[in-house]
Amino acid sequence: MVARRSPASALEPANAVPASRWTSRPATPVRARREDGTPRVAPGVYLLTHEASPQFAKPITVRVIRELTDRCTYYDWAWIQVYVLDRNGDATERRELFVRPVGLRPVLPPSRTRAASRRRGTTGGNR
């Protein structure tokens, strides 16, 4: 006995995903905001420049641990806890910073250099 296909299934590939699966998701991720309209700071790696705060005339790379929401701030500013990262991506110190969230630039985490991994003994070379 031969199974018959319905006309609708003849046009769909075998691995088709129902359209309803994708319609419930927003087109772009929505950033959460505080009551005053200031964007929340999500954990991640950021480059802090003069746009984030005047104290960063020399830019630094940080990994945000969390936003400190229990502190009072001015409009469009936030307190955050961070680890300051060196050029190899290692945390050098832990700090609490007062920044403008719109001035934080997301960046990729710094990759380990070959010299740093050689010092740590993670490469397989015979020396």
C-alpha positions in Angstrom: 0.0 0.0 0.0 1.4 3.4 -1.0 0.9 6.3 1.4 -0.5 9.4 -0.3 0.7 12.9 0.5 -1.6 15.8 0.9 -1.0 18.7 -1.5 0.3 21.1 1.3 2.9 18.6 2.6 4.2 18.1 -1.0 5.4 21.7 -1.0 7.2 21.7 2.4 10.6 20.2 2.9 10.9 17.3 5.4 12.6 19.5 8.0 10.2 22.5 7.7 9.6 24.5 10.9 6.1 25.8 11.6 5.8 29.5 11.0 4.2 29.9 14.5 7.5 29.0 16.1 9.2 32.2 14.8 6.4 34.7 15.1 6.4 34.9 18.9 10.0 36.2 19.1 10.8 39.9 18.9 12.7 41.0 15.8 15.5 42.6 18.0 16.4 42.0 21.6 14.7 44.5 23.9 17.0 46.0 26.5 15.5 46.4 29.9 15.2 49.9 31.3 14.9 51.4 34.8 11.9 53.5 35.8 13.7 56.7 34.8 14.4 55.3 31.3 18.1 54.6 31.8 19.1 51.3 30.1 20.2 48.5 32.3 23.7 47.2 32.1 23.9 43.5 31.1 26.8 41.3 32.2 29.5 41.1 29.5 32.8 42.5 28.3 32.9 46.3 27.5 35.3 49.0 26.5 34.9 52.0 28.8 35.9 55.3 27.1 35.3 59.0 27.8 31.7 58.4 26.5 31.0 56.2 29.6 32.6 58.6 32.1 35.1 61.5 32.1 37.4 59.3 34.3 38.2 57.0 31.4 40.4 59.4 29.3 42.5 56.3 28.9 40.1 53.5 27.8 39.9 50.2 29.8 38.4 46.9 29.1 36.1 45.4 31.9 33.9 42.4 32.5 30.7 43.6 34.1 29.6 41.4 37.0 26.3 43.2 37.8 24.6 46.5 38.0 24.2 47.8 41.5 20.5 48.8 41.6 20.2 49.6 45.3 22.2 52.8 44.9 20.7 56.2 44.1 22.1 57.6 40.8 21.6 60.6 38.6 19.4 60.3 35.5 21.2 58.3 32.8 23.9 57.0 35.1 24.5 53.6 36.8 26.7 52.0 39.4 28.3 48.7 38.2 30.7 46.1 39.6 33.4 45.0 37.2 36.6 43.2 36.9 39.3 45.2 35.0 40.9 43.0 32.3 44.4 43.2 31.1 45.4 42.6 27.5 45.3 38.9 27.9 41.8 38.9 29.3 42.8 38.2 32.9 41.1 40.1 35.7 43.6 42.4 37.5 41.3 44.1 40.0 37.6 44.4 41.1 36.0 47.8 41.0 32.7 49.6 41.4 32.2 52.3 38.8 29.8 55.1 38.1 29.1 55.2 34.4 26.7 56.1 31.7 25.2 52.9 30.2 24.8 54.4 26.8 28.6 54.9 26.7 29.5 51.3 27.2 30.8 49.6 24.1 30.4 45.8 24.0 33.6 44.1 22.7 34.8 40.5 22.3 36.8 39.2 25.3 40.5 39.6 24.8 42.1 36.4 23.6 45.1 34.9 25.2 48.3 35.6 23.4 50.7 32.8 22.5 53.4 34.1 24.9 50.9 34.1 27.8 49.8 30.5 27.1 53.5 29.5 26.8 54.2 31.0 30.2 51.4 29.0 31.7 52.5 25.8 30.2 49.4 25.2 28.1 51.0 24.7 24.8 52.3 21.3 23.8 55.7 22.3 22.6 58.9 20.5 23.7 61.3 23.1 25.1 
